[in-house]
Amino acid sequence: MKHTILITIGLLAMLACTGEPVPPHSAVSLDRFASGAEMLKAFEQARDRGGMFDGMMRVATMAESASFAAAPKAAAYSETNIQVAGVDEADIIKTDGNYIYAIAQGRLHIIKAATSDLISTTDLGNNPIELFIQKDRLLVFANGYEDIVRPEPPITGKMIAPRYPYPGRGYVSVSILDISDKKDPETVKEVKFNANYASSRRIGDDVYFVVNSHPQWGEWDDCVSIVPMMKEHTDWVPVVPCTRVGYIPDVRAEQFFTIGSMNMRSGDLQKEVIVGSGQNIYASLNSIYIAQNQHPSYGWLGEPALTPGPERTAVSKFDLDKGKITFAGSGSVPGRILNQFSMDEHEDHFRIATTVGNVWDEKEKSSNNIYILDDALEQVGAVEDLAPGERIYSARFMGDKGYIVTFKKVDPLFVIDLSNPRDPSVLGKLKIPGYSDYLHPIGENHLLGMGKDTVEAEQELTQRRGMDFAWYQGVKLAVFDVSDVENPIELHKEIIGDRGTDSEALHNHKAVLFDEAQDLLVLPITLAEIKGERTSDNQHGDYVFQGAYVYDLSVQEGFKLRGKITHYDTDEVFRKSGFYFRGDSKIRRSLYISDSLYTLSDTRLQQNHLGSLERLGKVTFPGSSQEPEVMY
């Protein structure tokens, strides 16, 4: 069977019968199933080979990334730390400079910023995840669950009660709220997808989102039994007809991802359904790229099994135009990516950083690569076999340069020249203790790294375990000077706490508040400190603080701690009893408006003076409590 399934006259006729609009002609066609039976067969074959769990969705949603943006300028208020200038990313808190919109305690809260007055609290009926704001509209993503009423069979003597594997249906809702009246937000549109939320972007009034669906466990009567479902009014219906489902060759038929768009003004909805999963998403102003693991070891639609090969990453490209989503091609590269920061679009080329192999496999050492693909996602250039035996911990693309951090024992920072897409090359590298989980540009010649400090394990221990490794320690902040591309240097560094200290900023870039124009850096920190003498390099500290660290940061002066902010009114919660700290009063986000700094936890929004850090006010969210937290 051919891999490519062309849209024929017969298929066009079938689409017309469904009432679904036929997509406009494109130079690149998305492969689609010729029939519902063909799609069902592909999924049955994958299930029979053991390629699925009992209805469990395999989604690897990762923290996402940022390209080099325009030169900084002073602003009246801060915005979400995003990847690409002009492409907004949803978060749990947003502001328009006058009001703050926050998700906490499973509800939406609107606060008047100047006075820290709670204007309204809205229960959306679901569990909100993230939101966008655009003028007088909010768009909110939320998780929900809906019971399914199943007909009971008639009783005929002795019989075994039917076993339904799932009593209900989980879903993600996409809702538009009119917030003209801040005291009474009104839901003007809601669409539910039987799926898990992956990620989203906003360009102007149009929000683009990706959700993942997995067929339910059980008998499949027809293709409708497995196709993703949606509900806008009263009934659940297929997101698209079975013959509108697309696929990428060699991506196993285990689940689906839906890429959709919703206009925050009109509510217009567009969508495509593709076999696979939206594991990592990168978006520019004109295109969105969806990356997923590719497993080439099985045949497609009954073809003979392929020769098992190394892991690859499949990339699907969709062009974006005022809410319209058009498939623009697909490609693949060796290895797997870390997160959205591993991808970037620049001057009609797509750059992607991957790791091949397992760090701890001494026979076939891991290696790291950067691939450059053209507009059609055909490879035109590559830098391969970087840092054998290590893996990528962070990546950042800035114009004609690429920066990657790998790690196993020490932290090499590589500077890659990408000015010639067909002949990229390594310009320089720096090896230092520790690693960076996140890289953030400071102008054109400096990088801010956020990660962990490390100490190499003793030789006797590494020999006994048969592997080289290092013990992570406290949080490490560093400023790298990359103006001399052949000789990058660590210009400044700051170590926070001991082993056990952590920050959400290391795993989610939206937790970072950095304003270069104001020399301002704010990070949430959970601080662990060793009391007394350290007894070993893997000794874990006791938790002593959770809150926001506020720094003055410049490339000239480095890090200067302005102060700390916490939402805990007592130190009683910090009692050592394990290796994990959990608490609703953990500060997760920060933003500023004029000369006020606001910090958000699940229990409150607190206002402090941006300069002195004096507390000016707070809003305690309904239903919150500061009972002693659980320690593990």
Protein Blocks (a to p, Z undefined) as FASTA:
>chain_A
ZZbdcddfklmmmmmmnopacddddfbdcdddfbfklmmmmmmmmmmnopacehiacddd
ddddddddddddddfbdcdddfbehiacddfbdcehjaccddeehiacdddfklopafbd
cdehiacfbdcdehjaccddddddddddddddddehjadddddfbfbdcddddddddfkb
mmlccdfbdcddddddfbdcdehjbccddddddddedddfblmlmgccddfklmccdfba
fklpccdehiacfbccddddddfklopacddddedddfbccddfkbccddddddfkbcee
hiacdddddddddddddddeehiacdebdcddedjdfblmlgcceehiacddddedjfkl
mklccddddddddfkopafbdcehiaehiacfbdcdehjbccddddfkbccdddddfkbm
mlgcdfbdcddedddfbdcdehjkbccddddddddddfklmmmnopacdddddddddddd
fkbmmlccdfbdcdehjehiacfklmomklpccdfklopacddddddddehjdfbfkbcc
ddfbdcdddddddfklopadfbdcdfbfbfklmccfbjbdcdfklcfbdcdehjaccddd
fkbccdddfklopafbdcddehiacbdcddZZ
